[in-house]
Amino acid sequence: MASDRDSATACLIIIGNEILSGRTQDTNLAHLSGVLNELGIRMIEARVIPDVDETIVETVNHCKQRFDYVFTTGGIGPTHDDITVDSIAKAFGVAVEEHPEVAALIRKREAPPAVMAARLRMARIPVGATLIDNPTGGPPGFQLGNVFVMAGVPMVMQAMASTFDQLRLPGGRPVRSRTVGAFLGESQVAAQLGLIQDQYPDIDLGSYPFYRPNGYGTNLVMRGTDEAALEEMVERITQMIQDYGAEAFLGGAPTALATED
Amino acid sequence: MASDRDSATACLIIIGNEILSGRTQDTNLAHLSGVLNELGIRMIEARVIPDVDETIVETVNHCKQRFDYVFTTGGIGPTHDDITVDSIAKAFGVAVEEHPEVAALIRKREAPPAVMAARLRMARIPVGATLIDNPTGGPPGFQLGNVFVMAGVPMVMQAMASTFDQLRLPGGRPVRSRTVGAFLGESQVAAQLGLIQDQYPDIDLGSYPFYRPNGYGTNLVMRGTDEAALEEMVERITQMIQDYGAEAFLGGAPTALATED
């Protein structure tokens, strides 16, 4: 991996048995990575853990020491398996209290007493936390220290993440990427790729093979904060592909090749 | 989480910058969880880590002590960013050698010397490892101790996982799940759900809200190894939903409701 000196680091903790069991496909990692890239924050690790108190506490305590920012998704609803808030509070050694502003928001929508009591679980916020707005109109997330606690439902998580900016999450230069694809096997380009990577140590160069009905090949992905270096590397890669007698596709190899009429 | 006394535990380490950056969506976790469930092995944690040697070594060493089985996907191709094999060997303190059987397989397909040299990187296997067959015909994965090293390309990973059986991966009773859905909000069922969960401590009961064009509601998912207890819990949950005057949908709430003609 290239040097991270230009950017801050992040870790996502995905909390939920349903992701681990394979029932639900996580999409929050990919979305959040994209949002953070724009803020110059690199996702360095992600963990998927079950709804188990000790595991959440231990994982949060470990990650908040190691990364500039830690994000969590999942486990902040009204039911018995929503234990994230209490576990986060425990990790920080603080109490959980009903937050008057959030409780007022929840009470706006009328409900029978038992339902309202369940809903008000979502007003329970660790002492000292600041809220993360929820533009869908539902209960907010919160930030405690460098830990950002968000909903697991992608629509809600994405709405919360849309409120992040450089003021709240100081990062670095945006991380940019370029992709060049070719219908060449990875083994054909391997030696040259290694040489090119060595010349641009601050750009990550990844090689991703594909197998499609229209042929097999490789997409080469460059990621870094130095746009000039990225453009230079794109030219080098393009030249390499053409030297092999193949076509270089900026943006990645097409999923279907045009045929001549 | 319910007791794991009936089943073995597993952790998946997903190795690859492309998953962390959001460029590629992982699907291997969900697939492998399903395969392992059938063998009575529960996925307890997953980690997504970058192609960084120290990180791979540290993560593998940590996880192989904590879980019965550790699986890795990604980073075993022919290019400079494919460093998994060397990192796994380092974690176990063993050397890497060209495996004669794998080299013979790779040499069957002719190629110019430079391409063959790159391809033969995939014949490099840690000393003492046993191979994991690759039914696609490509290079195999390998097992070293309780760590199973597989390709990241889903088609190849799935082929390798299809070779797993009780002989190689002793587990426990298969983990089964049942889903019952209803067009009821999570907050409406929260109190009852907590009571039902308390009565079946060995079954995981998860509550997953959904928001769809045909209405919002909740899917309730039960997971465990005791089929009789699962069936009992399904009946309890169905009764609870009907007591609220709603319809209980076995298998989960439909994505579109039938309308009367």
Boltz contact constraints between the chains, C-beta under 6 A:
constraints:
  - contact:
      token1: [A, 1]
      token2: [B, 50]
      max_distance: 6.0
  - contact:
      token1: [A, 1]
      token2: [B, 52]
      max_distance: 6.0
  - contact:
      token1: [A, 17]
      token2: [B, 204]
      max_distance: 6.0
  - contact:
      token1: [A, 17]
      token2: [B, 206]
      max_distance: 6.0
  - contact:
      token1: [A, 18]
      token2: [B, 206]
      max_distance: 6.0
  - contact:
      token1: [A, 20]
      token2: [B, 43]
      max_distance: 6.0
  - contact:
      token1: [A, 21]
      token2: [B, 33]
      max_distance: 6.0
  - contact:
      token1: [A, 22]
      token2: [B, 30]
      max_distance: 6.0
  - contact:
      token1: [A, 22]
      token2: [B, 33]
      max_distance: 6.0
  - contact:
      token1: [A, 22]
      token2: [B, 34]
      max_distance: 6.0
  - contact:
      token1: [A, 25]
      token2: [B, 30]
      max_distance: 6.0
  - contact:
      token1: [A, 30]
      token2: [B, 22]
      max_distance: 6.0
  - contact:
      token1: [A, 30]
      token2: [B, 25]
      max_distance: 6.0
  - contact:
      token1: [A, 33]
      token2: [B, 21]
      max_distance: 6.0
  - contact:
      token1: [A, 33]
      token2: [B, 22]
      max_distance: 6.0
  - contact:
      token1: [A, 34]
      token2: [B, 22]
      max_distance: 6.0
  - contact:
      token1: [A, 43]
      token2: [B, 20]
      max_distance: 6.0
  - contact:
      token1: [A, 45]
      token2: [B, 49]
      max_distance: 6.0
  - contact:
      token1: [A, 46]
      token2: [B, 48]
      max_distance: 6.0
  - contact:
      token1: [A, 47]
      token2: [B, 47]
      max_distance: 6.0
  - contact:
      token1: [A, 48]
      token2: [B, 46]
      max_distance: 6.0
  - contact:
      token1: [A, 49]
      token2: [B, 45]
      max_distance: 6.0
  - contact:
      token1: [A, 50]
      token2: [B, 1]
      max_distance: 6.0
  - contact:
      token1: [A, 52]
      token2: [B, 1]
      max_distance: 6.0
  - contact:
      token1: [A, 77]
      token2: [B, 186]
      max_distance: 6.0
  - contact:
      token1: [A, 78]
      token2: [B, 186]
      max_distance: 6.0
  - contact:
      token1: [A, 78]
      token2: [B, 187]
      max_distance: 6.0
  - contact:
      token1: [A, 78]
      token2: [B, 190]
      max_distance: 6.0
  - contact:
      token1: [A, 79]
      token2: [B, 186]
      max_distance: 6.0
  - contact:
      token1: [A, 79]
      token2: [B, 190]
      max_distance: 6.0
  - contact:
      token1: [A, 79]
      token2: [B, 193]
      max_distance: 6.0
  - contact:
      token1: [A, 79]
      token2: [B, 207]
      max_distance: 6.0
  - contact:
      token1: [A, 80]
      token2: [B, 193]
      max_distance: 6.0
  - contact:
      token1: [A, 80]
      token2: [B, 194]
      max_distance: 6.0
  - contact:
      token1: [A, 80]
      token2: [B, 197]
      max_distance: 6.0
  - contact:
      token1: [A, 81]
      token2: [B, 206]
      max_distance: 6.0
  - contact:
      token1: [A, 81]
      token2: [B, 207]
      max_distance: 6.0
  - contact:
      token1: [A, 114]
      token2: [B, 191]
      max_distance: 6.0
  - contact:
      token1: [A, 115]
      token2: [B, 187]
      max_distance: 6.0
  - contact:
      token1: [A, 115]
      token2: [B, 188]
      max_distance: 6.0
  - contact:
      token1: [A, 118]
      token2: [B, 187]
      max_distance: 6.0
  - contact:
      token1: [A, 118]
      token2: [B, 190]
      max_distance: 6.0
  - contact:
      token1: [A, 119]
      token2: [B, 187]
      max_distance: 6.0
  - contact:
      token1: [A, 186]
      token2: [B, 77]
      max_distance: 6.0
  - contact:
      token1: [A, 186]
      token2: [B, 78]
      max_distance: 6.0
  - contact:
      token1: [A, 186]
      token2: [B, 79]
      max_distance: 6.0
  - contact:
      token1: [A, 187]
      token2: [B, 78]
      max_distance: 6.0
  - contact:
      token1: [A, 187]
      token2: [B, 115]
      max_distance: 6.0
  - contact:
      token1: [A, 187]
      token2: [B, 118]
      max_distance: 6.0
  - contact:
      token1: [A, 187]
      token2: [B, 119]
      max_distance: 6.0
  - contact:
      token1: [A, 188]
      token2: [B, 115]
      max_distance: 6.0
  - contact:
      token1: [A, 190]
      token2: [B, 78]
      max_distance: 6.0
  - contact:
      token1: [A, 190]
      token2: [B, 79]
      max_distance: 6.0
  - contact:
      token1: [A, 190]
      token2: [B, 118]
      max_distance: 6.0
  - contact:
      token1: [A, 191]
      token2: [B, 114]
      max_distance: 6.0
  - contact:
      token1: [A, 193]
      token2: [B, 79]
      max_distance: 6.0
  - contact:
      token1: [A, 193]
      token2: [B, 80]
      max_distance: 6.0
  - contact:
      token1: [A, 194]
      token2: [B, 80]
      max_distance: 6.0
  - contact:
      token1: [A, 197]
      token2: [B, 80]
      max_distance: 6.0
  - contact:
      token1: [A, 204]
      token2: [B, 17]
      max_distance: 6.0
  - contact:
      token1: [A, 206]
      token2: [B, 17]
      max_distance: 6.0
  - contact:
      token1: [A, 206]
      token2: [B, 18]
      max_distance: 6.0
  - contact:
      token1: [A, 206]
      token2: [B, 81]
      max_distance: 6.0
  - contact:
      token1: [A, 207]
      token2: [B, 79]
      max_distance: 6.0
  - contact:
      token1: [A, 207]
      token2: [B, 81]
      max_distance: 6.0
